[in-house]
Amino acid sequence: MEDFAKIKQGIVNFFTHHFSVPETYRPTMGDIDFIHISNLDNVMLSALFLVSKIALVVSSVDGNESPRPDGFNFTFFIRF
């Protein structure tokens, strides 16, 4: 039974060492002053997208404008 405990501890030690990162290598963000958004902006950004609003925006754009890097412009999205 002692051998089993030694083997088990050896496996635990190996993986603990293998998958741990020394604390000194981890970046910190303690000196960064993050800008906060207002509660109203948070509510607006968290609101659900309505299909009717998406359809209105897509249909109001000129179909030949803003081709994407993949070559598809708004005509493609309006049609499909």
C-alpha positions in Angstrom: 0.0 0.0 0.0 3.0 2.3 0.6 4.1 1.9 -3.0 0.7 2.9 -4.2 0.8 6.1 -2.1 4.3 6.9 -3.4 3.2 6.4 -7.0 0.1 8.4 -6.5 2.1 11.3 -4.9 4.7 11.1 -7.7 2.0 11.5 -10.4 0.4 14.4 -8.5 3.8 16.1 -8.1 4.6 15.6 -11.8 1.4 17.1 -13.1 1.3 19.9 -10.5 4.8 21.0 -11.5 4.1 20.4 -15.3 0.9 22.5 -15.4 1.8 25.3 -13.0 3.3 28.7 -13.9 5.5 30.6 -11.5 3.7 33.6 -10.1 6.5 36.0 -11.3 5.7 35.2 -15.0 2.0 36.2 -14.8 1.2 39.7 -16.1 -0.7 42.1 -13.8 -3.1 44.9 -14.6 -2.8 46.7 -11.3 -1.6 50.1 -12.8 -4.3 50.3 -15.6 -7.1 52.7 -14.9 -10.1 51.2 -16.9 -12.8 53.5 -18.2 -16.2 52.5 -17.1 -19.4 52.9 -19.1 -22.6 54.3 -17.6 -25.5 52.1 -16.6 -27.6 53.4 -19.5 -24.8 52.5 -22.0 -24.6 49.1 -20.4 -28.3 48.5 -20.8 -28.2 49.6 -24.4 -25.2 47.4 -25.2 -26.8 44.4 -23.5 -30.2 44.8 -25.3 -31.4 42.0 -27.6 -31.1 42.5 -31.3 -34.4 42.7 -33.1 -34.7 41.1 -36.5 -36.7 44.0 -37.7 -34.0 46.5 -36.8 -31.3 44.4 -38.4 -33.4 44.1 -41.6 -33.9 47.9 -41.6 -30.2 48.6 -41.4 -29.2 46.0 -44.0 -31.9 47.1 -46.5 -31.0 50.8 -46.1 -27.3 50.3 -47.1 -26.3 50.6 -50.8 -25.6 47.1 -51.9 -22.2 47.9 -53.5 -20.7 49.6 -50.6 -18.1 48.3 -48.1 -17.0 45.0 -49.7 -15.6 42.8 -46.9 -12.1 41.1 -47.1 -13.9 37.9 -48.3 -15.3 39.9 -51.3 -19.0 39.8 -50.1 -20.7 43.2 -50.2 -24.1 44.1 -48.8 -25.9 42.9 -51.9 -24.9 39.4 -51.0 -26.3 39.8 -47.4 -29.5 41.5 -48.6 -30.2 38.6 -51.1 -29.3 35.7 -48.8 
